[in-house]
């Protein structure tokens, strides 16, 4: 989908078994159902046997995106991803018996939040884009229904659909020890659109142009540290300079320390 094309988003179902759920989601998100659009839609939120997915109807579009914590890449990462040695785990301060409470203020599809929760942390997930939040909610529901280890991990993940900056500025719950941020990098060259999630989400979410405000709000709220995931060669977010940096092959974490985790 090109940047100059108007975005048309609708809800659809592959089988009549999913019609009621699809219509309820359309009403909640104030979206049309595909059957009501004579010229179709550019993006579809679609129910099928594997849950809720987002796909483009554009010729040559990437495959559908859904949240699946039970099978596929996330199952492999849970079993073979490296445990507490993963960069995200080290960035949020997981070591030994230390398992901080974590606020993932840019939850997206929940992958980093799931890894953190799989290692024993309680994770609150904030997502402001309603379509992405719906995909994540569906994935969490299916994970809890699956039983076993995946269900146990999902019970430590608590999703809130809200604007993170506003929510952090009026926080009423226990202070999170660590806040994890992964703002969408705003440049639009072709290398940034390789992943199918990026191609589908750009028309919905754009770039996180308010990343400096997001960081400032996180620094006010977190009791111990804020960690920001960035492309490896990207500049730090404007504002306070990070106190440490942890770099991998394609990404890095900028770490803003406030107090030692013990």
N, C-alpha and C positions, 0 to 999 in steps of 0.2 A: 504493500500500500504506500503510495507516494505521499510526500508531505503536503502537496497541494490538492489532494483529493479530499472531499468532505467525508467525514467518518459517519458511517451508518452502522449502528450496533443493535442487534436483536437477540431474543432468546428463542431457542428451538429445542425440539426433542426428536430423538431417532425412533422412538417407539411410544405407542399410546400409554404404556405403563408410566411414562415419565411426564405426561402432559400436566397433571395437577402440580407436581413439583416445579415444573418449568413456568407455569402460569403464576404460581406464587412468587417465584424469584423475580419474574418480570414486573409484577406489581410492586414488590419491595424496592427494586432498583429503578422503578419508573421507566421501564424499557418496553418497546413493542415486542410482540411475538412475531416470528417470521411470517406466519400465515397472514398477518395483517398488512404486510408490505408488498405492494404490487411489483416493485422493482428489485426486491431482494434486499440483502444487507451485505456490507463489506466485512463485518466481523460478526461471528455468532458465538454466543454462550450456549453450549449445546449439552443436553443430558443424553447419556447412553449407558450401556451396561457397565462401563468402567467409571461412571461418575460424571462430574461436570468438567467440560473442556472449553477452551477458547480457540477458535480457529478462524482463519481468513478464507473468504470465498474467492479471492483474487487468483487468477491463473499463475501457476508457479509459486504459490505461497508456501511457506514452511508448514510442517505438520502441526497438529493441534497441541496445545499446551494444557496440561492438567497437573494437579498436585497429587503425587503418589508416594507415600511414605512406606508402603507395604512391599512393593515390588520394584524391580528395575534399579536405577542408579542409586537411589537412596538406601535400598536394602543392601546393595553391595558396599556402599560407603559405611553403613552401620557395622557391617561385619568385618570389612577389610580396610577401612579408611585411615587407620592409624591411632584411633582412640584419643587419649589426652595429648598425644604428640602432634596432632593437627594444628595448623597455624591459628585457626580461629579459637581453638581451645586454649592455646598458650596466650593468645592476645587477651582473652577475657579473664585470665588468671587462674584457670583450672590447673591445679598441681597437687600432688599428694592427696590429702583429704579435703582440700579447699574446694568448695562448690558454691561460688557466689550466686546471689539472685541476680538475674539478668533481665533487662528491658531491651528488647529488640525493637527499636523505634521505627525501623524501615523494613518491616517483615517480608514483604514481597511474597515469594512462593514458599517461604518458611524453611528453606534448606539449612541455612546457618543456625536458625533457631532449633531445628530438629537435632542437629549435631550437638549443640550445647545441651539440650534436654536429654539426649541419649547418654550423656556423660554424668547425669545426675543433678543438673541445675533446674531450678524452677525458672521458667521463661515466660514473660509477658510479651505478647506480639502486638504491635500497633501497625495498622495498615490503613491509609487514608483513601486509596483508590478503591471504589466499591466493587468493581469487577474482579480485581486481584484479591480483595478480601473474600469475595464469594468463592473463588477457586480454592483459597487456603482453608476456608471454613469447611468446604466439601471434603478436602483431603484429610483434615483432622477428624471429621466424623467417620470417614471410612477407616482411618487408622484405629480409632477407638473401638469400632465394631469388629475389627479383625482379631482382637484378643491377643494374648501373649505379650511378648516384649514390646512390640510396636504400640500396642494399646497403652501399656504402662508408660512409655515415653510420652505419648500424646496427652496423657493426663497431667503431665508437667508443663504443657503448653497452653497458654490462655490468650485467646485472640480477642482484641478489641478493635472495632472499626471506628477510627477517629482520626482527626488531624493531630499528628504527633506533637507539633509545636504548641498548639493550644492545650493538649492534654498534659504535657510536661509542665506547662506554666501554671496549671491548676491541679496539680497532683494531690489526690486525697488518700492514696494507699501508702503502704510502707515504702520507704525510699529504696529504689534499686541500688545494689552495690555497684553494678556495672551496667553501662548503657552501650549497646552495639548499634552502630550506624553504617548503612551501606547505601548512600544516596546515589541515584542514577546519574552516571557521568554525562554531562550535557552535550559533549560534542557529537556531531552527526556524520562523521566520515564513515566510509564503508566498513572499516575494521570494527567500528562500534556496533554494527548491525549484523554481525555474523550469527550470533545466537538467535534462534527463532523466538525466544522470549522477548528479546530486544525489539525485533521487527514487529511483533504483535502489540507490545506494551507502549512503544513510543507514541502512537496516536492517542492512546488513553491517558498516559501519565506524563509524557514529555520528559524533560530533564528536571532534576531537583534544583531549580534556580534559587531556592531559599535554603540551601545547605548551610550557609553561615549562620542563619537564624536557628536552624535545627541543632547545629553544634553548640551554639551559645545556650540554648535551652537545656540541652543534655548536660553541659558542664555545670549549670546551676543545680540540676536535680541529682545527679549520680553522687553517691556517698564516697566511692572509692576510685573509680576510673571511667573514662569514656574511650571507646575504641572505634576507629573509623576505617572501614575497608575502602581501599582506593585501587584503581589500576596502578600497576607498579611504577610507571613513569609519570603519573599525573601529579599536579601540584597539590600540596596540602590545602584543605579548605581555609578560606580567608578567616582571619581572626587569631585566636590564641595559637601559638606554635605548639606542636606535639612535644612531649618530653622524651619519647622514645619511638622507635620505628622497628617494624618486623617485616621483612620483605621475602616474598617467594618468587617463583618464576614469572607469574603473570600479574600478581596482585601484591599488595602490602597492607599492613595495618599501622596507622598512626595512633599512638597511645598517649592519652592525656591523663597522667597520674594525679590523684588527689590525696590518697591515703593508701598505705600498704594493706593488701589483703592478707588476713591471718586467720 
